[in-house]
Amino acid sequence: HMLTEAKSSNLAEIDQEDEALDSVSGNNLVEVDENDEAFDSEICHIYKQKVAAIRCIANHLEQELTANNFNHITQVVNNMNRLFMMLNDIEAAQN
C-alpha cells in the first residue's frame, strides 16, 4: 500500500513537470530520439510515467533489502522478469 501511495505521488510530480515543459515549449514536440525523430508530448509523458514506476519499484526493493526480506525481493524480481517478457511478446506481436 505504501508502494501505491509513493507511485501516485511520483506520477503527480511527473504530471506537474510535464505541464511545465509543455507551457515552456509551446508545442507538442518536447524530445528527440537518437535518430532525430520527434516524440510527441503524450509519448514522452508515457515514458516518464514508466520511468517513475520503475523508480518506485527500485525504492521499494531497496527498503526490502535493508529489512533483509530476501524472499519478497526474489518474488518481485521474478514478477518483473515475467512482466518484461510479456511486454516484449506484446511488442513483437504488434510489429
C-alpha distances in whole Angstrom, upper triangle without the diagonal:
4,5,5,6,9,10,11,13,14,15,17,19,20,21,23,25,26,27,29,30,32,33,35,36,38,37,35,36,33,33,36,35,38,40,40,39,37,33,33,30,28,28,27,24,23,23,22,19,19,19,17,14,16,16,12,12,15,14,11,14,16,14,14,18,18,17,19,17,19,18,15,16,19,17,15,18,20,17,18,22,22,20,23,25,24,24,28,29,28,30,33,33,33,36
4,5,5,6,9,10,11,12,14,15,17,18,20,21,23,24,26,27,29,30,32,33,35,36,36,34,35,32,32,35,34,36,39,39,38,36,33,32,29,28,27,26,24,22,23,21,18,18,18,15,13,15,14,10,11,13,11,9,12,14,11,12,16,16,15,18,16,18,19,15,16,19,18,15,18,20,18,18,22,23,21,23,26,26,25,28,30,29,31,34,35,34,37
4,5,5,6,9,10,10,12,14,15,16,18,20,21,22,24,26,27,28,30,32,32,34,34,31,32,29,29,31,31,33,36,36,35,33,29,29,27,25,24,23,21,19,19,18,15,15,15,12,10,11,11,7,8,10,9,7,10,12,11,12,15,16,15,18,15,17,17,14,14,17,15,12,15,18,15,15,19,20,18,19,23,22,22,25,27,26,27,30,31,31,33
4,5,5,6,9,10,10,12,14,15,16,19,20,21,23,25,26,27,29,30,31,33,32,30,31,28,28,31,31,33,35,36,34,32,28,28,25,23,23,22,19,18,19,17,14,14,15,12,10,12,12,9,10,13,12,10,14,16,14,15,19,19,19,21,19,21,20,17,17,20,18,15,17,19,17,16,20,20,18,20,23,22,21,25,26,25,26,30,30,30,32
4,5,5,6,9,10,11,13,14,15,17,19,20,21,23,25,26,27,29,30,32,32,30,31,28,29,31,31,34,37,36,35,33,29,28,25,23,24,23,20,19,20,18,15,16,16,13,12,14,13,10,12,15,13,12,15,17,15,16,20,20,20,22,21,23,23,19,19,22,21,18,20,23,20,20,23,24,21,23,26,25,24,28,30,28,29,33,33,33,35
4,5,5,6,9,10,11,12,14,16,17,18,20,21,23,24,26,27,28,30,30,28,29,26,26,29,29,31,34,34,33,31,27,27,24,22,22,21,18,18,18,15,13,14,13,10,9,12,10,7,10,12,9,9,13,14,13,15,18,18,18,21,19,21,22,18,18,21,20,17,19,22,19,18,22,23,20,22,25,25,23,26,29,28,28,31,33,32,34
4,5,5,6,9,10,10,12,14,15,16,18,20,21,22,24,26,27,28,28,26,26,24,24,26,26,29,31,31,30,28,24,24,21,19,19,18,15,14,15,12,9,10,11,7,6,9,9,6,9,11,10,10,14,15,15,16,19,20,20,22,21,22,22,19,18,21,19,16,18,20,18,16,20,21,18,19,22,22,20,23,25,24,25,28,29,28,30
4,5,5,6,9,10,10,12,14,15,17,19,20,21,23,25,26,27,27,25,26,24,24,27,27,30,33,32,30,28,24,23,20,18,19,18,15,14,16,13,10,12,13,10,9,13,12,10,12,15,14,14,17,19,18,20,22,23,23,26,24,26,26,22,22,24,23,19,21,23,21,19,23,23,20,22,25,24,22,25,27,26,26,30,30,29,32
4,5,5,6,9,10,11,13,14,16,17,19,20,22,23,24,26,26,25,26,23,24,27,27,30,33,32,31,28,25,24,21,19,20,19,15,16,17,14,11,14,14,10,11,14,12,10,13,15,13,14,18,18,17,20,22,22,23,26,24,26,27,23,23,26,24,21,23,25,23,21,25,26,23,24,27,27,25,28,30,28,29,32,33,32,34
4,5,5,6,9,10,11,12,14,16,17,18,20,21,22,24,24,22,23,20,21,24,24,27,29,29,28,25,22,21,18,17,18,16,13,13,13,10,8,11,10,6,8,11,9,8,11,13,12,13,16,17,17,19,21,22,23,25,24,25,26,23,21,24,23,20,21,24,21,19,23,24,21,21,25,25,22,25,28,26,26,29,31,29,31
4,5,5,6,9,10,10,12,14,15,16,18,20,21,22,22,20,21,18,19,22,23,26,28,27,26,23,20,19,15,14,15,13,10,10,11,9,6,9,10,7,8,11,11,10,13,15,15,16,18,20,20,22,24,25,26,28,26,27,28,24,23,26,24,21,22,24,22,20,23,23,20,21,24,23,21,24,26,24,24,28,29,27,29
4,5,5,6,9,10,11,13,14,15,17,19,20,21,22,20,21,19,20,24,25,28,30,29,27,25,21,20,16,15,17,15,12,13,14,11,10,13,13,10,12,15,14,13,16,18,17,18,21,22,22,24,26,27,28,30,29,30,31,27,26,29,28,24,25,28,25,23,27,27,24,24,28,27,24,27,30,27,27,31,32,30,32
4,5,5,6,9,10,11,12,14,16,17,18,20,21,19,20,17,19,22,23,26,29,27,26,24,21,19,16,16,17,15,12,13,14,10,10,13,12,9,12,15,13,13,16,17,16,18,21,21,21,24,26,26,27,30,29,30,31,28,26,29,28,25,26,28,26,24,27,28,25,25,29,28,25,28,31,29,28,32,33,31,33
4,5,5,6,9,10,10,12,14,15,16,18,18,16,17,14,15,19,20,23,25,24,23,20,17,16,12,12,13,11,8,10,10,7,7,10,10,8,11,13,12,13,16,17,17,19,21,22,22,25,26,27,29,31,30,30,31,28,26,29,28,24,25,27,25,22,25,26,23,23,26,25,23,25,28,26,25,28,30,28,29
4,5,5,6,9,10,10,12,14,15,16,16,15,16,14,16,19,21,24,26,25,23,20,17,15,11,11,13,11,8,10,12,9,9,12,13,11,13,16,16,16,19,20,20,21,24,25,25,28,30,30,32,34,32,33,34,30,29,31,30,27,27,30,27,25,27,28,24,25,28,27,24,26,29,26,26,29,30,28,30
4,5,5,6,9,10,11,12,14,16,17,16,17,15,17,21,22,26,28,26,25,22,19,17,13,14,16,14,11,14,15,12,12,16,15,13,16,18,17,17,21,22,21,23,26,26,26,29,31,31,33,35,34,35,36,33,31,34,33,29,30,32,30,28,30,31,28,28,31,30,27,30,32,30,29,33,34,31,33
4,5,5,6,9,10,11,12,14,15,14,15,12,14,18,19,22,25,23,22,19,17,15,12,13,14,12,10,13,13,10,11,15,14,12,15,17,16,17,20,21,20,23,25,25,26,29,30,31,32,35,34,35,36,33,31,33,33,29,29,32,30,27,30,31,27,27,30,30,27,29,31,29,28,32,33,31,32
4,5,5,6,9,10,10,12,12,11,12,9,12,15,17,21,23,21,19,16,13,12,8,9,11,9,7,10,11,9,10,14,14,13,16,18,17,18,21,22,22,24,27,27,28,31,32,33,34,36,35,36,37,34,32,34,33,29,30,32,30,27,29,30,26,26,29,28,25,27,30,27,26,29,30,28,29
4,5,5,6,9,10,11,12,11,13,11,14,18,20,24,25,23,22,18,16,14,10,11,14,12,10,13,15,13,13,17,17,16,19,21,21,21,24,25,25,27,30,30,31,33,35,35,37,39,38,39,40,36,35,37,36,32,33,35,33,30,32,33,29,29,32,31,28,30,33,30,29,32,33,30,31
4,5,5,6,9,10,12,12,14,11,14,18,21,24,26,23,22,19,17,15,12,14,16,13,12,16,16,14,15,19,18,17,20,22,21,22,26,26,26,28,30,30,31,34,35,36,37,40,39,40,41,38,36,38,38,34,34,37,34,32,34,35,32,31,34,34,30,32,35,32,31,34,36,33,34
4,6,5,6,8,10,10,10,8,10,14,17,20,22,19,19,15,14,12,9,12,14,11,10,14,14,12,15,18,17,17,20,22,21,22,25,26,26,28,30,30,32,34,35,36,38,40,39,40,41,38,36,38,37,33,33,36,34,31,33,34,30,29,33,32,28,30,33,31,29,32,33,30,31
4,5,5,6,7,7,9,8,11,15,18,21,22,19,18,14,13,11,8,10,13,11,10,14,15,14,16,19,19,19,21,23,23,24,27,28,28,30,33,33,34,37,38,39,40,42,41,42,43,39,38,40,39,35,35,37,35,32,34,35,31,30,33,32,29,30,33,30,28,32,33,30,30
4,6,6,8,10,12,11,14,18,21,24,25,22,21,18,16,14,11,14,17,15,14,18,19,17,19,22,22,21,24,26,26,27,30,31,30,33,35,35,36,39,40,41,42,45,44,44,45,42,40,42,42,38,38,40,38,35,37,38,35,34,37,36,32,34,36,34,32,35,36,33,34
4,6,9,11,11,10,13,16,20,23,24,21,20,17,16,15,12,16,18,15,15,19,19,18,20,23,22,22,25,27,26,27,30,31,31,33,35,35,36,39,40,41,43,45,44,45,46,43,41,43,42,39,38,41,39,36,38,39,35,34,37,37,33,35,37,35,33,36,37,34,35
4,5,8,8,7,10,13,17,20,21,17,17,13,13,12,10,14,15,13,14,18,18,17,19,22,22,22,25,26,26,28,31,31,31,34,36,36,37,40,41,41,44,45,45,45,46,43,41,43,42,38,38,40,38,35,37,38,34,33,36,35,31,33,35,33,30,33,35,32,32
4,7,9,9,13,16,19,22,23,19,18,15,14,12,11,14,16,15,16,19,20,19,21,24,24,24,27,29,29,30,33,34,34,36,38,39,40,42,43,44,46,48,47,48,48,45,43,45,44,40,40,42,40,37,39,40,36,35,38,37,33,34,36,34,32,35,36,32,32
4,6,7,11,13,17,20,20,17,15,12,11,9,8,12,14,13,14,17,18,18,20,22,23,23,26,28,28,30,32,33,34,36,38,38,40,42,43,44,46,48,47,47,47,44,42,44,43,39,39,41,38,35,37,37,34,32,35,34,30,31,34,31,28,31,32,29,29
4,6,9,11,14,18,18,15,13,9,8,5,5,8,10,10,11,14,15,15,17,19,20,21,23,25,26,27,29,30,31,33,35,36,38,39,41,42,44,45,44,44,44,41,39,41,40,36,36,37,35,32,33,34,30,29,31,30,27,28,30,27,25,28,29,25,25
4,6,8,11,15,15,12,10,6,6,5,6,9,10,9,11,14,14,15,17,19,19,21,23,24,25,27,29,30,31,33,34,35,37,39,40,41,43,44,43,43,44,41,39,40,39,36,35,37,34,31,32,33,30,28,30,30,26,27,29,27,24,27,28,25,24
4,7,10,14,15,12,11,8,7,7,6,10,10,8,10,13,12,12,15,17,17,18,21,22,22,24,26,27,28,30,32,32,34,36,37,38,40,42,41,40,41,38,36,38,37,33,33,35,33,29,31,32,29,27,29,29,25,26,29,27,24,27,29,26,25
4,7,10,11,9,9,6,6,7,8,11,10,7,10,13,11,12,15,16,15,17,20,20,21,23,25,25,27,29,30,31,33,35,35,37,39,40,39,39,40,37,34,36,35,32,31,33,31,27,29,30,27,24,27,27,23,24,27,25,22,25,27,24,23
4,7,8,5,6,5,6,9,11,13,11,10,13,15,13,14,17,18,17,20,22,22,22,25,27,27,28,31,32,32,35,36,36,38,41,41,41,40,41,38,35,36,36,33,31,33,32,28,29,30,27,24,27,27,23,23,26,24,21,23,26,23,22
4,5,5,6,7,7,11,13,14,12,10,14,15,12,14,17,17,16,19,21,20,22,25,25,25,27,30,30,31,34,35,35,37,39,40,39,38,38,36,33,34,34,31,29,30,29,26,26,27,25,22,24,24,21,20,23,22,19,20,23,21,19
4,5,7,10,11,15,16,18,15,14,18,18,15,17,20,19,18,22,23,22,23,26,27,26,29,31,31,32,35,36,35,37,40,40,40,38,39,37,34,34,35,32,30,31,30,27,27,28,26,23,25,26,22,21,24,23,20,21,24,22,20
4,5,9,11,15,17,19,16,15,19,19,17,19,22,21,21,24,26,25,26,29,30,29,32,34,34,35,38,39,39,41,43,43,43,41,42,40,37,37,37,34,32,33,32,29,28,30,28,24,26,27,23,22,24,24,20,21,24,21,19
4,6,9,13,15,17,15,14,18,19,17,19,22,22,21,24,26,26,27,30,31,30,33,35,35,36,39,40,40,42,44,45,44,43,44,41,38,39,39,36,34,35,34,31,31,32,29,26,28,29,25,24,27,26,22,23,26,23,21
4,7,10,13,15,12,12,16,17,15,18,20,20,20,23,25,25,26,29,30,30,32,34,35,36,38,40,40,42,44,44,43,42,43,41,38,38,38,35,33,34,33,30,30,30,28,25,27,27,23,22,25,23,19,21,23,20,19
4,6,9,12,10,10,13,15,14,16,18,19,19,22,24,24,25,27,29,29,31,33,34,35,37,39,39,41,43,44,43,42,43,40,38,38,38,34,33,34,33,29,30,31,28,25,27,27,23,23,25,24,20,22,24,21,20
4,6,8,6,6,10,11,10,12,15,15,16,18,20,21,22,24,26,26,28,30,31,32,34,36,37,38,40,41,40,39,40,37,35,35,35,31,30,32,30,26,27,28,25,23,25,24,20,21,23,21,18,21,22,19,19
4,6,6,6,9,10,11,13,15,16,17,19,20,22,23,25,26,27,29,31,32,33,35,37,38,39,41,42,41,40,41,38,36,37,36,32,32,33,31,28,29,29,26,24,26,25,22,22,25,22,19,22,23,20,20
4,6,5,6,9,10,10,12,14,15,16,18,20,21,22,24,25,27,28,30,31,33,35,36,37,39,40,39,39,39,36,34,36,34,31,31,32,30,27,28,29,25,24,27,26,22,23,26,23,21,24,25,22,23
4,5,5,6,9,10,11,13,14,15,17,19,20,21,23,24,26,27,29,30,32,33,35,36,38,39,37,37,37,34,32,34,32,29,29,30,27,25,26,26,23,22,24,23,19,21,23,20,19,22,23,20,21
4,5,5,6,9,10,11,12,14,15,17,19,20,21,23,24,26,27,29,31,32,33,35,36,37,36,35,35,32,30,31,30,27,26,28,25,22,24,24,20,19,21,20,17,18,20,17,15,19,20,17,18
4,5,5,6,9,10,11,12,14,15,17,18,20,21,23,24,26,27,29,30,31,33,35,36,35,34,35,32,30,31,30,27,26,28,26,22,24,25,21,20,23,22,18,19,22,20,18,21,23,20,20
4,5,5,6,9,10,10,12,14,15,16,19,20,21,23,24,26,27,29,30,32,33,35,33,33,34,30,28,30,29,25,25,27,25,22,24,24,21,20,23,22,18,20,23,20,19,23,24,21,22
4,5,5,6,9,10,11,13,14,15,17,18,20,21,23,24,26,27,29,30,32,33,31,31,31,28,26,27,26,23,23,24,21,19,21,21,17,16,19,18,15,17,19,17,16,19,20,18,19
4,5,5,6,9,10,11,12,14,15,16,18,20,21,23,25,26,27,29,30,31,30,29,30,27,25,26,25,21,21,23,20,17,19,20,16,15,18,18,14,16,19,17,15,18,20,18,19
4,5,5,6,9,10,10,12,14,15,16,18,20,21,23,24,25,27,29,30,29,29,29,26,24,26,25,21,21,23,21,18,20,22,18,17,21,20,17,19,22,20,19,22,24,22,23
4,5,5,6,9,10,10,12,14,15,17,18,20,21,23,24,26,27,29,27,27,27,24,22,24,23,19,20,22,19,16,19,20,16,16,19,19,16,18,21,19,18,22,23,21,23
4,5,5,6,9,10,11,12,14,15,17,18,20,21,22,24,26,27,25,25,25,22,20,21,20,17,17,18,16,13,15,16,13,12,16,15,12,15,18,16,15,19,21,19,21
4,5,5,6,9,10,10,12,14,15,16,18,20,21,22,24,25,24,24,25,22,19,21,21,17,16,19,17,14,16,18,15,14,17,18,15,17,20,19,18,21,23,22,23
4,5,5,6,9,10,10,12,14,15,17,18,20,21,23,24,23,23,24,21,19,21,21,17,17,20,18,15,18,19,16,16,20,20,17,20,23,21,21,24,26,25,26
4,5,5,6,9,10,11,12,14,15,17,18,20,21,22,21,21,21,18,16,18,17,14,14,17,14,12,15,16,13,13,17,17,15,18,20,19,19,23,24,23,25
4,5,5,6,9,10,10,12,14,15,16,18,20,21,19,19,20,17,14,16,16,12,12,15,13,10,13,15,12,12,16,16,14,16,19,19,19,22,24,23,25
4,5,5,6,9,10,10,12,14,15,16,18,20,19,19,20,17,15,17,18,14,14,17,16,13,16,18,16,15,19,20,18,20,23,23,22,25,27,27,28
4,5,5,6,9,10,11,12,14,15,17,18,17,18,19,16,14,17,16,13,14,17,15,13,16,18,16,16,20,20,19,21,24,23,24,27,28,28,30
4,5,5,6,9,10,10,12,14,15,16,15,15,16,12,10,13,13,9,10,13,12,10,13,15,13,14,17,18,17,19,22,22,22,25,27,27,28
4,5,5,6,9,10,10,12,14,15,14,14,16,13,10,13,14,10,10,14,13,11,14,16,15,15,18,20,19,20,23,24,24,26,28,29,30
4,5,5,6,9,10,11,13,14,14,15,17,14,12,15,15,12,13,17,16,14,17,20,18,19,22,23,22,24,27,27,27,30,32,32,33
4,5,5,6,9,10,11,12,11,12,14,11,9,13,13,10,11,15,14,13,16,18,17,18,21,22,22,24,26,26,27,30,31,32,33
4,5,5,6,9,10,10,9,9,11,9,6,10,11,8,9,12,13,12,14,17,16,17,20,21,21,23,25,26,27,29,31,31,33
4,5,5,6,9,10,10,11,13,11,9,12,14,12,12,16,16,15,17,20,20,20,23,25,24,26,29,29,29,32,34,34,36
4,5,5,6,9,9,11,13,11,10,14,15,13,14,17,17,17,20,22,21,22,25,26,26,28,31,31,32,34,36,36,38
4,5,5,6,5,7,9,7,7,10,11,10,12,15,15,15,18,20,20,21,24,25,25,27,29,30,31,33,35,36,37
4,5,5,6,7,10,9,7,10,13,12,12,15,17,16,18,21,21,22,24,26,26,28,30,31,32,34,36,37,38
4,5,8,10,13,12,11,14,16,15,16,19,20,20,22,24,24,25,28,29,29,31,34,34,35,37,39,40,41
4,6,9,11,10,10,14,15,15,16,19,20,20,22,24,25,26,28,30,30,32,34,35,36,38,40,41,42
4,6,9,9,9,11,14,14,15,17,19,19,21,23,24,25,27,29,30,31,33,34,35,37,39,40,42
4,6,6,6,9,10,11,13,15,16,17,19,20,21,23,25,26,27,29,31,32,33,35,36,38,39
4,5,5,6,9,10,10,12,14,15,16,18,20,21,23,24,26,27,29,30,31,33,35,36,38
4,5,5,6,9,10,11,12,14,15,17,18,20,21,23,24,26,27,29,30,32,33,35,37
4,5,5,6,9,10,11,12,14,15,16,18,20,21,22,24,26,27,29,30,32,33,35
4,5,5,6,9,10,10,12,14,15,16,18,20,21,22,24,26,27,28,30,31,33
4,6,5,6,9,10,11,12,14,15,17,18,20,21,23,24,26,27,29,30,32
4,6,5,6,9,10,11,12,14,15,17,18,20,21,23,24,26,27,29,31
4,5,5,6,9,10,10,12,14,15,16,18,20,21,22,24,26,27,29
4,5,5,6,9,10,11,12,14,15,16,18,20,21,22,24,26,27
4,5,5,6,9,10,11,12,14,15,17,19,20,21,23,25,26
4,5,5,6,9,10,11,12,14,15,16,18,20,21,23,25
4,5,5,6,9,10,10,12,14,15,16,18,20,21,23
4,5,5,6,9,10,11,12,14,15,16,18,20,21
4,6,5,6,9,10,11,12,14,15,16,18,20
4,5,5,6,9,10,11,12,14,15,17,19
4,5,5,6,9,10,10,12,14,15,17
4,5,5,6,9,10,10,12,14,16
4,5,5,6,9,10,10,12,14
4,5,5,6,9,10,11,13
4,5,5,6,9,10,11
4,5,5,6,9,10
4,5,5,6,9
4,5,5,6
4,5,5
4,6
4
